[in-house]
Amino acid sequence: MKIQIDLENIFCDENGNPEESIDESIRRQVVARLTDDYRKRLFNRFDEKLAAIIQAQIKEALQSHMPSLVDDIMNAEYTPVDSYGRSMAPTNFKRAIIKEISSELKYAPKTYQSEQNAFTTAVKGVVAEQLNAFKKEFTAQIDDTFKAQALAFAVQKLQERLGLPK
């Protein structure tokens, strides 16, 4: 702990009168400083406890009222305004969410993937995955068929050239 003594006030009492002794002045300043520090710590602790109690009370009140608040928010009517300040048709939050989700559920490919909506990106991902699976299966079938046909053709040509019976 750090204690500072103001030398300007060392010979004066709290009213500025020079009637105080050095011992009384030091004692007064030490007591004033300790009292001030203790008061600050006490008020800080009080503020922390009060904030904790208020937060707990707010949380408890919200838990009991939250379902009705969410319903009220979702069904509250409001009038949207466009970027030019023109009023649009009145709606509520639930209808606005449904409208935005519906507009996002359209397949709309763009030049850049970052411009595409989530639905388009998901559809392209599923299609690419299915095409890769089909490509692997098709390539395997073609490779087997090609090998069998190539061997049959080679055997036939060798038989013809060597004059071997079939």
Secondary structure as the mmCIF struct_conf table of DSSP 4:
data_model
#
loop_
_struct_conf.conf_type_id
_struct_conf.id
_struct_conf.beg_label_comp_id
_struct_conf.beg_label_asym_id
_struct_conf.beg_label_seq_id
_struct_conf.end_label_comp_id
_struct_conf.end_label_asym_id
_struct_conf.end_label_seq_id
HELX_RH_3T_P HELX_RH_3T_P1 LEU A 7 ASN A 9
TURN_TY1_P TURN_TY1_P1 ILE A 10 PHE A 11
BEND BEND1 CYS A 12 CYS A 12
TURN_TY1_P TURN_TY1_P2 GLU A 14 ASN A 15
BEND BEND2 GLY A 16 GLY A 16
TURN_TY1_P TURN_TY1_P3 PRO A 18 GLU A 19
HELX_RH_AL_P HELX_RH_AL_P1 ILE A 22 ASN A 75
STRN STRN1 GLU A 77 TYR A 78
STRN STRN2 VAL A 81 VAL A 81
TURN_TY1_P TURN_TY1_P4 SER A 83 TYR A 84
BEND BEND3 GLY A 85 GLY A 85
STRN STRN3 SER A 87 SER A 87
STRN STRN4 THR A 91 ASN A 92
HELX_RH_AL_P HELX_RH_AL_P2 PHE A 93 GLU A 104
BEND BEND4 LEU A 105 LYS A 106
BEND BEND5 THR A 111 TYR A 112
HELX_RH_3T_P HELX_RH_3T_P2 GLN A 113 GLU A 115
BEND BEND6 GLN A 116 GLN A 116
HELX_RH_AL_P HELX_RH_AL_P3 ALA A 118 LEU A 162
TURN_TY1_P TURN_TY1_P5 GLY A 163 GLY A 163
#
